[in-house]
């Protein structure tokens, strides 16, 4: 009897050691963001802060569950982003900001690190989940980016029902639009120029995105980003979120990146792919590369925002140069982490 018990304990220990070794050998990880900007603790009630943290936790756990069960990184980031698209807390999907004319125009992109296949949509008004449509563009079309009416025609062909634009209406975003237009009108009265007036808007009106990056058990990376764009944007403005290389980038040889911030800067400096290039060609860690680009390249020229990064070993980095960034991460070696403010 004692011998049988001893053998059982040895067998259990062997299985446990084998599982731990396997866990160490096969990393998987996910990181998400819900936007960066002037996010200060003093502006939150305890209840509001708790609600944001709960939603970030829900999103990262949704993606992690896919990875834990052996699913693909593409499916994991899609699941995580759709949780945030369905929340009014973030500037994507249901919580999208208003354009100057009082409607909503949404953008998204996704990229597969195995092949650099990518899909993106821009300026869509009647699609509930832009990240899902971007995924379909990647998987079921010969194109990378579709925009506006054409993107919605493609959505219908793919069986996605079009919804009314007012599905994205929220009171707090509408109040933000009214404040932005007041500031624009006041600045324009002085400068007589829309571009100069728009530069006078605080950065918080120019930022806000959700995104996710992940590494699955097969060693494949993926990145995705979704946004409602810039408050009071005009003329069909498109930011970095749907631009491959600027707001989204993934390749298995280096890393996966999703960005959030003042999109014009991220486009000009090709932020997402620049970070991966530093990892690939200069041998930098993702922490080094992310810090160099966010704090060394963008910050000195007024580029504000942040990125989330995952590499091929499951390492995670979440650099930003603003007072806060909604963020969360989890891996097979790291417990769930959720942060909002700087220094957490």
PAZADREN-666249 format. One line per 4 residues: number of its first residue (from 1); their letters; for each residue x, y, z of N, C-alpha, C. Coordinates in steps of 0.02 Angstrom, whole numbers, always signed. Example, Ala and Ser with C-alpha at 12.3 -4.5 7.8 and 13.67 -1.06 7.14 Angstrom:
BEGIN
1 = as = +660,-284,+390,+615,-225,+390,+660,-165,+390; +642,-112,+354,+684,-53,+357,+645,+2,+394
END
This chain:
BEGIN
1 = xxxx = +42,-60,+0,+0,+0,+0,+43,+63,+0; +95,+62,+45,+139,+120,+50,+178,+128,-15; +198,+70,-45,+235,+73,-108,+193,+102,-164; +129,+84,-166,+83,+110,-217,+74,+185,-209
5 = xxxx = +67,+206,-146,+58,+277,-132,+120,+317,-153; +179,+287,-138,+242,+320,-156,+248,+327,-231; +231,+273,-267,+234,+275,-340,+186,+327,-369; +128,+332,-339,+79,+382,-362,+104,+453,-352
9 = xxxx = +136,+464,-294,+163,+530,-279,+219,+547,-328; +262,+498,-343,+317,+509,-391,+290,+525,-459; +238,+487,-480,+207,+499,-546,+177,+569,-550; +142,+589,-496,+111,+655,-494,+163,+710,-497
13 = xxxx = +218,+700,-461,+272,+749,-461,+303,+755,-530; +311,+696,-563,+341,+696,-630,+297,+734,-679; +231,+724,-675,+184,+759,-719,+186,+833,-706; +190,+851,-641,+192,+922,-622,+254,+956,-649
17 = xxxx = +312,+921,-640,+375,+948,-666,+373,+954,-741; +346,+902,-774,+341,+903,-848,+298,+960,-872; +241,+972,-838,+196,+1027,-857,+229,+1094,-847; +266,+1101,-791,+301,+1164,-778,+354,+1176,-830
21 = xxxx = +389,+1122,-849,+441,+1129,-900,+411,+1148,-967; +354,+1116,-984,+320,+1132,-1047,+297,+1204,-1047; +270,+1227,-989,+247,+1296,-983,+303,+1344,-995; +363,+1328,-969,+420,+1372,-978,+445,+1372,-1050
25 = xxxx = +438,+1314,-1084,+463,+1308,-1152,+417,+1339,-1204; +353,+1341,-1189,+304,+1366,-1238,+270,+1429,-1211; +300,+1486,-1221,+271,+1548,-1194,+210,+1570,-1234; +163,+1602,-1201,+108,+1636,-1235,+88,+1695,-1193
29 = xxxx = +66,+1748,-1226,+55,+1811,-1190,+8,+1856,-1229; -23,+1902,-1193,-67,+1952,-1224,-61,+2017,-1187; -65,+2072,-1223,-68,+2139,-1192,-121,+2179,-1229; -155,+2222,-1193,-207,+2264,-1224,-199,+2336,-1201
33 = xxxx = -228,+2382,-1239,-232,+2452,-1217,-301,+2479,-1234; -321,+2530,-1196,-385,+2563,-1208,-377,+2637,-1220; -316,+2657,-1241,-303,+2727,-1255,-257,+2760,-1205; -221,+2811,-1227,-175,+2849,-1184,-195,+2922,-1187
37 = xxxx = -172,+2960,-1137,-187,+3032,-1136,-179,+3061,-1068; -213,+3118,-1057,-211,+3151,-992,-261,+3115,-947; -238,+3060,-920,-279,+3017,-878,-254,+3023,-807; -288,+3063,-766,-265,+3077,-698,-312,+3049,-646
41 = xxxx = -283,+3020,-594,-322,+2986,-543,-373,+3033,-510; -357,+3097,-505,-401,+3144,-471,-467,+3154,-509; -468,+3135,-573,-528,+3145,-614,-576,+3085,-611; -557,+3033,-574,-598,+2973,-569,-628,+2966,-499
45 = xxxx = -690,+2946,-497,-718,+2923,-433,-694,+2851,-423; -693,+2828,-361,-673,+2758,-350,-715,+2709,-391; -779,+2723,-399,-823,+2679,-436,-805,+2679,-510; -789,+2738,-538,-770,+2742,-608,-705,+2705,-621
49 = xxxx = -657,+2716,-578,-592,+2682,-586,-601,+2606,-583; -641,+2583,-536,-655,+2512,-530,-687,+2484,-593; -733,+2523,-623,-768,+2500,-683,-719,+2494,-742; -674,+2542,-750,-624,+2538,-803,-578,+2478,-794
53 = xxxx = -556,+2468,-733,-512,+2412,-719,-547,+2345,-732; -611,+2342,-715,-649,+2281,-726,-655,+2266,-801; -667,+2318,-841,-675,+2307,-913,-608,+2288,-945; -554,+2318,-924,-488,+2299,-949,-472,+2227,-931
57 = xxxx = -489,+2208,-869,-479,+2139,-848,-520,+2091,-890; -583,+2108,-902,-626,+2066,-944,-596,+2056,-1013; -570,+2110,-1042,-543,+2106,-1110,-480,+2063,-1113; -434,+2074,-1067,-371,+2036,-1069,-383,+1963,-1053
61 = xxxx = -430,+1950,-1009,-446,+1880,-991,-480,+1844,-1050; -521,+1880,-1088,-553,+1851,-1146,-502,+1828,-1197; -452,+1870,-1209,-399,+1852,-1256,-354,+1797,-1229; -338,+1801,-1164,-294,+1751,-1134,-326,+1682,-1136
65 = xxxx = -390,+1679,-1125,-425,+1615,-1126,-416,+1579,-1193; -419,+1617,-1247,-408,+1589,-1314,-338,+1559,-1319; -289,+1595,-1296,-219,+1572,-1299,-208,+1511,-1255; -236,+1513,-1195,-228,+1459,-1147,-255,+1393,-1174
69 = xxxx = -308,+1398,-1213,-340,+1338,-1242,-308,+1317,-1307; -252,+1349,-1325,-216,+1331,-1385,-238,+1367,-1448; -279,+1418,-1440,-304,+1456,-1497,-252,+1503,-1527; -268,+1531,-1585,-221,+1574,-1621,-220,+1645,-1593
73 = xxxx = -163,+1677,-1601,-155,+1745,-1577,-205,+1792,-1611; -220,+1780,-1675,-269,+1822,-1710,-337,+1819,-1677; -357,+1759,-1656,-422,+1751,-1623,-421,+1783,-1554; -364,+1779,-1520,-358,+1808,-1453,-365,+1883,-1455
77 = xxxx = -330,+1916,-1501,-333,+1989,-1503,-402,+2013,-1526; -432,+1975,-1572,-500,+1993,-1595,-549,+1991,-1537; -545,+1937,-1496,-590,+1930,-1439,-580,+1987,-1389; -517,+2004,-1375,-503,+2058,-1327,-528,+2125,-1352
81 = xxxx = -514,+2140,-1415,-534,+2205,-1443,-610,+2211,-1447; -644,+2157,-1463,-717,+2161,-1467,-749,+2175,-1400; -719,+2152,-1346,-744,+2170,-1279,-742,+2246,-1270; -687,+2277,-1292,-680,+2350,-1284,-722,+2388,-1335
85 = xxxx = -731,+2360,-1395,-775,+2392,-1444,-848,+2394,-1419; -867,+2346,-1378,-935,+2343,-1353,-945,+2386,-1290; -892,+2417,-1266,-896,+2459,-1206,-897,+2532,-1225; -936,+2572,-1188,-937,+2644,-1201,-880,+2680,-1166
89 = xxxx = -838,+2644,-1130,-782,+2676,-1094,-726,+2697,-1141; -721,+2664,-1198,-662,+2675,-1242,-683,+2703,-1309; -637,+2739,-1341,-650,+2770,-1405,-641,+2720,-1462; -690,+2674,-1466,-692,+2623,-1518,-761,+2592,-1515
93 = xxxx = -788,+2573,-1573,-854,+2542,-1572,-906,+2584,-1536; -938,+2556,-1486,-994,+2589,-1451,-974,+2654,-1418; -911,+2662,-1401,-889,+2723,-1368,-854,+2772,-1413; -863,+2765,-1479,-828,+2807,-1528,-846,+2881,-1520
97 = xxxx = -797,+2923,-1530,-807,+2995,-1526,-847,+3020,-1587; -868,+3082,-1584,-906,+3113,-1639,-860,+3151,-1687; -879,+3150,-1750,-847,+3194,-1799,-874,+3265,-1790; -845,+3312,-1825,-868,+3382,-1821,-942,+3387,-1840
101 = xxxx = -963,+3346,-1887,-1032,+3349,-1912,-1081,+3309,-1869; -1057,+3278,-1815,-1102,+3244,-1769,-1116,+3172,-1784; -1073,+3140,-1824,-1082,+3068,-1837,-1021,+3031,-1810; -1013,+2969,-1831,-957,+2929,-1807,-925,+2894,-1867
105 = xxxx = -858,+2896,-1871,-821,+2862,-1924,-767,+2819,-1890; -769,+2754,-1902,-727,+2708,-1866,-673,+2677,-1911; -616,+2663,-1880,-559,+2633,-1915,-533,+2573,-1875; -501,+2526,-1910,-470,+2469,-1876,-421,+2434,-1922
109 = xxxx = -375,+2397,-1892,-329,+2356,-1932,-306,+2296,-1891; -283,+2245,-1927,-258,+2184,-1896,-202,+2156,-1938; -153,+2122,-1906,-96,+2096,-1943,-74,+2029,-1915; -58,+1983,-1959,-36,+1915,-1943,+40,+1912,-1947
113 = xxxx = +73,+1897,-1891,+145,+1897,-1890,+177,+1841,-1929; +140,+1789,-1946,+168,+1733,-1985,+185,+1753,-2056; +144,+1796,-2085,+148,+1807,-2157,+147,+1881,-2176; +139,+1924,-2126,+128,+1996,-2139,+64,+2009,-2177
117 = xxxx = +20,+1960,-2179,-47,+1973,-2206,-81,+2024,-2159; -119,+2069,-2188,-151,+2121,-2148,-217,+2143,-2179; -261,+2169,-2138,-324,+2196,-2161,-341,+2259,-2122; -373,+2306,-2156,-390,+2369,-2122,-452,+2400,-2154
121 = xxxx = -489,+2437,-2113,-547,+2476,-2137,-542,+2546,-2109; -567,+2594,-2147,-563,+2664,-2126,-627,+2701,-2144; -649,+2743,-2098,-707,+2785,-2111,-772,+2747,-2118; -780,+2690,-2085,-843,+2654,-2088,-892,+2682,-2036
125 = xxxx = -955,+2684,-2055,-1005,+2716,-2012,-1059,+2668,-1987; -1065,+2610,-2018,-1122,+2567,-2003,-1103,+2495,-1987; -1042,+2486,-1961,-1017,+2420,-1943,-1004,+2418,-1868; -1036,+2370,-1834,-1032,+2369,-1761,-963,+2351,-1735
129 = xxxx = -928,+2305,-1769,-861,+2284,-1747,-811,+2295,-1804; -778,+2352,-1806,-729,+2365,-1859,-671,+2315,-1860; -650,+2290,-1802,-594,+2242,-1802,-615,+2178,-1837; -677,+2158,-1830,-701,+2099,-1864,-701,+2108,-1940
133 = xxxx = -721,+2168,-1962,-720,+2182,-2034,-649,+2185,-2060; -602,+2214,-2021,-532,+2215,-2042,-506,+2144,-2050; -526,+2100,-2005,-505,+2030,-2009,-531,+1997,-2073; -592,+2013,-2092,-621,+1985,-2153,-587,+2013,-2216
137 = xxxx = -567,+2076,-2213,-529,+2105,-2269,-464,+2066,-2278; -431,+2051,-2222,-369,+2012,-2225,-380,+1942,-2252; -431,+1909,-2225,-442,+1838,-2241,-478,+1826,-2307; -523,+1871,-2326,-568,+1856,-2382,-564,+1905,-2440
141 = xxxx = -512,+1946,-2442,-504,+1991,-2499,-432,+1992,-2522; -420,+2022,-2580,-351,+2028,-2605,-320,+2095,-2584; -356,+2133,-2543,-334,+2200,-2524,-310,+2203,-2452; -281,+2258,-2434,-260,+2270,-2365,-308,+2320,-2332
145 = xxxx = -325,+2375,-2366,-368,+2425,-2336,-428,+2443,-2380; -487,+2444,-2350,-547,+2467,-2383,-575,+2525,-2343; -608,+2572,-2377,-632,+2631,-2341,-705,+2646,-2357; -737,+2681,-2311,-802,+2710,-2321,-855,+2663,-2349
149 = xxxx = -890,+2687,-2400,-945,+2650,-2430,-922,+2583,-2459; -863,+2582,-2489,-838,+2520,-2518,-827,+2467,-2465; -800,+2488,-2408,-789,+2441,-2353,-856,+2412,-2328; -908,+2454,-2328,-973,+2431,-2305,-1007,+2386,-2357
153 = xxxx = -994,+2398,-2420,-1020,+2352,-2471,-987,+2283,-2463; -923,+2283,-2449,-888,+2221,-2436,-916,+2187,-2374; -931,+2226,-2322,-960,+2198,-2261,-1025,+2161,-2276; -1068,+2192,-2317,-1131,+2160,-2334,-1120,+2095,-2372
157 = xxxx = -1071,+2095,-2417,-1055,+2033,-2454,-1031,+1978,-2407; -1001,+1998,-2352,-975,+1949,-2304,-1028,+1930,-2252; -1088,+1955,-2260,-1142,+1937,-2215,-1145,+1976,-2151; -1111,+2033,-2148,-1112,+2075,-2088,-1170,+2125,-2095
161 = xxxx = -1218,+2124,-2050,-1273,+2172,-2054,-1250,+2243,-2039; -1273,+2291,-2078,-1257,+2360,-2066,-1306,+2389,-2015; -1280,+2430,-1969,-1321,+2458,-1915,-1326,+2534,-1923; -1372,+2564,-1887,-1380,+2636,-1889,-1320,+2669,-1853
165 = xxxx = -1299,+2726,-1879,-1241,+2759,-1851,-1254,+2783,-1779; -1316,+2796,-1762,-1330,+2820,-1695,-1322,+2767,-1641; -1307,+2705,-1661,-1291,+2653,-1612,-1231,+2675,-1570; -1188,+2716,-1600,-1127,+2737,-1567,-1136,+2802,-1526
169 = xxxx = -1196,+2828,-1524,-1208,+2890,-1486,-1201,+2879,-1411; -1165,+2924,-1378,-1161,+2924,-1305,-1160,+2996,-1281; -1188,+3007,-1223,-1195,+3075,-1197,-1127,+3106,-1182; -1082,+3067,-1151,-1018,+3097,-1132,-975,+3114,-1193
173 = xxxx = -981,+3075,-1246,-943,+3092,-1307,-974,+3153,-1342; -1040,+3160,-1338,-1072,+3217,-1369,-1053,+3282,-1333; -1049,+3279,-1267,-1027,+3337,-1229,-955,+3355,-1247; -914,+3305,-1258,-845,+3317,-1279,-842,+3351,-1347
177 = xxxx = -887,+3331,-1392,-890,+3363,-1458,-908,+3437,-1451; -959,+3452,-1411,-980,+3522,-1402,-923,+3564,-1374; -886,+3537,-1326,-829,+3574,-1298,-775,+3584,-1350; -763,+3532,-1390,-711,+3537,-1441,-730,+3590,-1494
181 = xxxx = -794,+3591,-1514,-815,+3639,-1564,-812,+3710,-1537; -826,+3719,-1473,-819,+3785,-1443,-747,+3808,-1446; -701,+3763,-1429,-630,+3780,-1430,-607,+3794,-1502; -631,+3753,-1549,-613,+3764,-1619,-639,+3831,-1645
185 = xxxx = -701,+3846,-1629,-731,+3909,-1653,-695,+3969,-1623; -677,+3964,-1560,-642,+4019,-1527,-573,+4029,-1557; -537,+3973,-1568,-470,+3977,-1597,-473,+4001,-1670; -524,+3979,-1706,-530,+3997,-1777,-547,+4071,-1784
189 = xxxx = -584,+4099,-1736,-601,+4170,-1738,-538,+4213,-1734; -487,+4185,-1702,-424,+4221,-1695,-377,+4208,-1754; -372,+4144,-1772,-324,+4125,-1823,-351,+4127,-1894; -419,+4122,-1901,-452,+4119,-1966,-431,+4059,-2007
193 = xxxx = -405,+4007,-1973,-380,+3949,-2009,-397,+3885,-1971; -427,+3838,-2007,-449,+3775,-1974,-389,+3737,-1947; -335,+3732,-1986,-278,+3692,-1964,-248,+3720,-1900; -239,+3786,-1898,-211,+3817,-1839,-258,+3809,-1779
197 = xxxx = -323,+3815,-1792,-372,+3807,-1739,-370,+3737,-1711; -364,+3688,-1756,-364,+3618,-1733,-303,+3603,-1690; -247,+3634,-1705,-187,+3625,-1665,-197,+3651,-1594; -244,+3696,-1586,-257,+3725,-1520,-297,+3679,-1475
201 = xxxx = -327,+3626,-1503,-364,+3579,-1463,-318,+3541,-1416; -338,+3529,-1354,-298,+3488,-1308,-288,+3419,-1337; -233,+3386,-1319,-217,+3321,-1347,-270,+3269,-1334; -307,+3275,-1279,-357,+3224,-1264,-411,+3219,-1317
205 = xxxx = -421,+3273,-1356,-470,+3270,-1410,-442,+3236,-1472; -376,+3224,-1472,-343,+3197,-1531,-321,+3124,-1521; -340,+3094,-1465,-315,+3028,-1449,-371,+2982,-1426; -358,+2918,-1426,-406,+2869,-1401,-415,+2811,-1449
209 = xxxx = -396,+2753,-1426,-395,+2694,-1468,-398,+2633,-1423; -415,+2575,-1451,-405,+2512,-1415,-362,+2467,-1458; -328,+2420,-1426,-286,+2376,-1465,-264,+2315,-1425; -237,+2266,-1459,-212,+2206,-1426,-156,+2176,-1467
213 = xxxx = -109,+2145,-1433,-54,+2107,-1464,-48,+2041,-1427; -29,+1989,-1463,-26,+1923,-1430,+25,+1877,-1464; +50,+1830,-1423,+92,+1775,-1446,+56,+1711,-1426; +45,+1666,-1474,+11,+1603,-1457,+60,+1546,-1447
217 = xxxx = +35,+1488,-1428,+78,+1430,-1412,+116,+1403,-1471; +95,+1422,-1531,+131,+1401,-1592,+186,+1451,-1611; +195,+1503,-1571,+247,+1552,-1584,+228,+1606,-1633; +163,+1612,-1646,+139,+1663,-1694,+116,+1726,-1659
221 = xxxx = +137,+1782,-1686,+119,+1848,-1660,+63,+1879,-1701; +24,+1923,-1669,-28,+1960,-1705,-40,+2026,-1669; -64,+2075,-1706,-79,+2140,-1677,-143,+2167,-1709; -181,+2205,-1670,-242,+2236,-1696,-257,+2300,-1660
225 = xxxx = -290,+2346,-1694,-306,+2412,-1666,-374,+2434,-1693; -414,+2468,-1651,-480,+2492,-1672,-492,+2560,-1639; -525,+2606,-1675,-535,+2673,-1648,-594,+2709,-1679; -618,+2759,-1642,-667,+2805,-1669,-634,+2868,-1695
229 = xxxx = -568,+2872,-1689,-531,+2928,-1717,-525,+2988,-1671; -527,+3046,-1699,-515,+3109,-1664,-580,+3148,-1656; -592,+3172,-1596,-652,+3212,-1584,-654,+3273,-1630; -711,+3284,-1661,-722,+3341,-1706,-680,+3338,-1769
233 = xxxx = -661,+3278,-1790,-621,+3271,-1851,-664,+3289,-1912; -631,+3313,-1965,-666,+3334,-2026,-630,+3308,-2087; -664,+3315,-2144,-636,+3301,-2210,-615,+3227,-2218; -648,+3182,-2181,-630,+3111,-2187,-562,+3094,-2158
237 = xxxx = -541,+3132,-2107,-476,+3121,-2075,-469,+3048,-2053; -410,+3019,-2065,-393,+2952,-2044,-327,+2955,-2006; -325,+2923,-1948,-265,+2923,-1907,-222,+2861,-1919; -184,+2843,-1868,-136,+2789,-1876,-166,+2720,-1866
241 = xxxx = -223,+2715,-1832,-250,+2650,-1813,-259,+2600,-1871; -284,+2622,-1930,-290,+2575,-1984,-229,+2571,-2030; -177,+2608,-2014,-118,+2611,-2057,-66,+2560,-2033; -55,+2509,-2074,-7,+2457,-2057,+64,+2487,-2056
245 = xxxx = +99,+2476,-2001,+165,+2504,-1992,+164,+2564,-1947; +109,+2600,-1945,+103,+2659,-1902,+70,+2641,-1835; +7,+2617,-1840,-30,+2600,-1779,-32,+2527,-1763; -15,+2485,-1811,-18,+2412,-1803,+38,+2379,-1842
249 = xxxx = +72,+2332,-1811,+123,+2294,-1847,+138,+2229,-1810; +149,+2175,-1848,+168,+2111,-1817,+208,+2070,-1867; +263,+2041,-1843,+300,+1992,-1882,+334,+1945,-1834; +335,+1881,-1850,+362,+1831,-1805,+437,+1837,-1793
253 = xxxx = +471,+1874,-1836,+543,+1883,-1828,+561,+1936,-1777; +512,+1973,-1752,+529,+2027,-1705,+477,+2035,-1650; +421,+2067,-1666,+372,+2082,-1613,+305,+2101,-1643; +258,+2114,-1599,+192,+2139,-1619,+178,+2203,-1580
257 = xxxx = +151,+2253,-1614,+140,+2319,-1584,+71,+2346,-1602; +38,+2376,-1553,-23,+2415,-1566,-13,+2482,-1531; -30,+2536,-1566,-16,+2603,-1541,-79,+2642,-1522; -70,+2692,-1481,-124,+2739,-1464,-93,+2807,-1452
261 = xxxx = -123,+2858,-1480,-95,+2925,-1470,-116,+2973,-1525; -79,+3027,-1532,-93,+3077,-1583,-70,+3048,-1650; -118,+3022,-1688,-105,+2981,-1746,-60,+3010,-1799; -64,+3076,-1810,-23,+3106,-1863,+52,+3094,-1850
265 = xxxx = +73,+3098,-1787,+143,+3085,-1770,+161,+3012,-1781; +116,+2967,-1763,+129,+2896,-1770,+133,+2875,-1843; +96,+2910,-1886,+101,+2897,-1958,+167,+2923,-1985; +184,+2984,-1968,+245,+3015,-1995,+308,+2976,-1976
269 = xxxx = +307,+2949,-1915,+367,+2914,-1891,+361,+2838,-1893; +307,+2814,-1925,+300,+2742,-1937,+314,+2702,-1874; +282,+2722,-1820,+301,+2701,-1753,+301,+2625,-1742; +246,+2592,-1760,+241,+2520,-1745,+296,+2479,-1778
273 = xxxx = +307,+2491,-1843,+358,+2452,-1878,+428,+2474,-1860; +437,+2537,-1840,+503,+2560,-1819,+525,+2522,-1756; +479,+2512,-1710,+496,+2475,-1649,+518,+2404,-1667; +480,+2371,-1710,+497,+2303,-1729,+563,+2300,-1768
277 = xxxx = +576,+2351,-1808,+639,+2353,-1846,+699,+2359,-1800; +692,+2398,-1747,+747,+2404,-1698,+761,+2338,-1663; +707,+2301,-1650,+715,+2234,-1620,+748,+2186,-1669; +725,+2187,-1731,+749,+2140,-1782,+820,+2154,-1806
281 = xxxx = +834,+2216,-1821,+898,+2232,-1853,+952,+2258,-1806; +931,+2285,-1748,+980,+2311,-1701,+987,+2268,-1638; +947,+2215,-1634,+952,+2171,-1577,+928,+2201,-1512; +887,+2253,-1516,+861,+2285,-1456,+807,+2241,-1424
285 = xxxx = +799,+2247,-1358,+741,+2217,-1326,+680,+2260,-1341; +621,+2232,-1331,+561,+2273,-1344,+556,+2331,-1295; +584,+2323,-1236,+584,+2378,-1187,+628,+2435,-1212; +687,+2417,-1237,+732,+2468,-1264,+702,+2502,-1325
289 = xxxx = +678,+2462,-1372,+651,+2489,-1434,+590,+2533,-1422; +545,+2510,-1379,+486,+2550,-1364,+502,+2616,-1331; +549,+2614,-1285,+568,+2676,-1250,+602,+2725,-1298; +645,+2699,-1341,+680,+2742,-1389,+630,+2779,-1434
293 = xxxx = +579,+2744,-1458,+533,+2775,-1505,+482,+2820,-1469; +453,+2797,-1415,+401,+2836,-1381,+430,+2895,-1344; +486,+2885,-1309,+514,+2939,-1269,+573,+2975,-1303; +607,+2940,-1348,+665,+2970,-1380,+650,+3003,-1447
297 = xxxx = +604,+2974,-1485,+587,+3001,-1551,+525,+3046,-1548; +471,+3021,-1520,+407,+3058,-1521,+404,+3115,-1471; +421,+3101,-1409,+412,+3152,-1356,+445,+3219,-1371; +507,+3220,-1395,+540,+3285,-1408,+506,+3327,-1462
301 = xxxx = +467,+3296,-1506,+434,+3335,-1559,+360,+3345,-1545; +338,+3326,-1484,+268,+3337,-1465,+222,+3279,-1480; +250,+3222,-1500,+209,+3163,-1513,+191,+3127,-1448; +127,+3126,-1432,+105,+3097,-1369,+67,+3032,-1380
305 = xxxx = +76,+2985,-1333,+40,+2922,-1338,+81,+2865,-1310; +65,+2804,-1332,+100,+2746,-1307,+88,+2686,-1352; +120,+2631,-1335,+113,+2569,-1372,+111,+2510,-1324; +86,+2454,-1349,+92,+2390,-1314,+132,+2344,-1360
309 = xxxx = +177,+2305,-1330,+223,+2263,-1370,+229,+2194,-1339; +228,+2143,-1381,+243,+2075,-1360,+295,+2047,-1408; +346,+2011,-1382,+396,+1982,-1427,+388,+1907,-1432; +434,+1875,-1467,+429,+1804,-1482,+441,+1759,-1422
313 = xxxx = +464,+1787,-1367,+476,+1748,-1306,+421,+1761,-1254; +371,+1801,-1272,+317,+1815,-1226,+331,+1873,-1179; +386,+1910,-1192,+400,+1970,-1153,+350,+2025,-1172; +334,+2067,-1124,+284,+2120,-1134,+313,+2187,-1113
317 = xxxx = +299,+2239,-1153,+319,+2306,-1135,+261,+2354,-1152; +250,+2403,-1108,+192,+2448,-1115,+213,+2521,-1105; +257,+2548,-1146,+282,+2616,-1136,+233,+2670,-1160; +230,+2726,-1125,+190,+2784,-1146,+221,+2847,-1117
321 = xxxx = +208,+2904,-1149,+237,+2967,-1126,+183,+3017,-1104; +125,+2991,-1087,+70,+3033,-1061,+61,+3018,-987; +12,+3052,-956,+2,+3041,-885,-33,+2975,-870; -59,+2943,-921,-91,+2878,-910,-103,+2842,-975
325 = xxxx = -114,+2776,-970,-135,+2735,-1026,-174,+2676,-998; -234,+2666,-1021,-273,+2608,-1001,-238,+2547,-1030; -220,+2498,-988,-179,+2442,-1012,-188,+2381,-967; -175,+2324,-996,-177,+2261,-958,-136,+2209,-996
329 = xxxx = -113,+2159,-959,-74,+2106,-991,-77,+2042,-949; -60,+1987,-981,-57,+1923,-947,-18,+1874,-990; +20,+1831,-958,+56,+1779,-994,+57,+1715,-953; +85,+1662,-981,+89,+1599,-944,+138,+1603,-886
333 = xxxx = +177,+1657,-883,+223,+1667,-827,+209,+1730,-787; +160,+1769,-808,+143,+1832,-774,+69,+1834,-759; +52,+1849,-698,-18,+1855,-678,-50,+1916,-712; -115,+1920,-710,-151,+1976,-740,-128,+2042,-710
337 = xxxx = -108,+2087,-754,-88,+2155,-733,-136,+2205,-765; -159,+2252,-727,-202,+2306,-752,-175,+2372,-727; -167,+2420,-772,-144,+2486,-753,-182,+2541,-790; -184,+2599,-759,-216,+2657,-790,-168,+2717,-787
341 = xxxx = -140,+2729,-729,-100,+2789,-718,-25,+2774,-722; +14,+2827,-731,+86,+2819,-733,+112,+2796,-665; +161,+2752,-666,+191,+2730,-603,+160,+2668,-573; +108,+2642,-604,+77,+2581,-577,+116,+2519,-597
END
